[in-house]
Amino acid sequence: MRTERCAGGQALTEFLVIALALVPLFLLLPVLAKYQDIAHATQMASRYAAFESTVHDNPPERKSEEQLSGEIRRRFFSNTDAPIKTNDTTAVFPAHRNPFWTRPGAQPLLADLNRDVVVSFGEESGPRRADAFGRAPDSTWSDAAGAMGLKSRGIYRANVRAHLANLPDGLRSYAPFNHINLVVARTSSVLGAAWNARDADQTDARVMRATILPALRPLRVAADIEVSVVDAIGNTRGPRLDALDFWQDVVPGDRLHGRTGNEDR
């Protein structure tokens, strides 16, 4: 009987020791979930800002920084059932806040969305969308891109930062979250002007403009005579100095049509 009482006391002591470590963790789980939810919203907001560059990149169509920031605050950091409408703005009203993002005591983690949510652009976090492309691309790369008729402004970068309020003081289980001044920052980058070509001929034309082959065009007449002689002797097809035809892969015409079930029989 005495042994059982000693074992019972030992189990209670072990539970109390473990509870000292686990209870604060359990109390922090809701707070960590809120931080994670805000981090996800910040990531989605940065993607939205970057995507805007691909569909509204021309100055007449481009949204102002104020309009884009207002849309981001309203659509990603406001209440979840907020309607999506043109010229969204966010005011400091409880009805505009996400009810899940609160501290103990029902105080908001984002007290003022217009102040605590910051949208910036570029590697240096410039306030204007003109800074979104950061530093200028390498001059050699710009020259080659210009010769091929391609845009070479670089990669568009959008940044969103959410400044969260600290947890209240006086509760040991919330340390050190009561004075860390947490900032959730996410960045999304996108190549706004894709280097697509409508067909293989356009790709060849772009490459031709960016290579040294055009410089050899004055020698084409003499070279064509020599190449034609070699072709006649060796029964081959030689390259032209100013074209890429020799290196093109030619697919036979009968391979370009869809196959039917009867062809396998």
Stockholm file with secondary structure:
# STOCKHOLM 1.0

chainA/1-265         MRTERCAGGQALTEFLVIALALVPLFLLLPVLAKYQDIAHATQMASRYAAFESTVHDNPPERKSEEQLSGEIRRRFFSNTDAPIKTNDTTAVFPAHRNPFWTRPGAQPLLADLNRDVVVSFGEESGPRRADAFGRAPDSTWSDAAGAMGLKSRGIYRANVRAHLANLPDGLRSYAPFNHINLVVARTSSVLGAAWNARDADQTDARVMRATILPALRPLRVAADIEVSVVDAIGNTRGPRLDALDFWQDVVPGDRLHGRTGNEDR
#=GR chainA/1-265 SS CHHHHHHHHHHHHHHHHHHHHHHHHHHHHHHHHHHHHHHHHHHHHHHHHHHHHHHSCSTTTCCCHHHHHHHHHHHHSBCTTCCCCTTCCCCSCGGGBCTTSEETTTEESSSCHHHHEEEEETTTTBSSGGGTTCSCCCHHHHHHHHHTTCCCCCCEEEEEEEECCCCCTTCGGGTTTTSCCCEEEEEEEECSSCCCCSSHHHHHHHHHHHSSGGGGGGGHHHHHHHHHHHHHHHTCCCCCTTCCGGGCCCCCGGGSSCCCGGGGC
#=GC SS_cons         CHHHHHHHHHHHHHHHHHHHHHHHHHHHHHHHHHHHHHHHHHHHHHHHHHHHHHHSCSTTTCCCHHHHHHHHHHHHSBCTTCCCCTTCCCCSCGGGBCTTSEETTTEESSSCHHHHEEEEETTTTBSSGGGTTCSCCCHHHHHHHHHTTCCCCCCEEEEEEEECCCCCTTCGGGTTTTSCCCEEEEEEEECSSCCCCSSHHHHHHHHHHHSSGGGGGGGHHHHHHHHHHHHHHHTCCCCCTTCCGGGCCCCCGGGSSCCCGGGGC
//
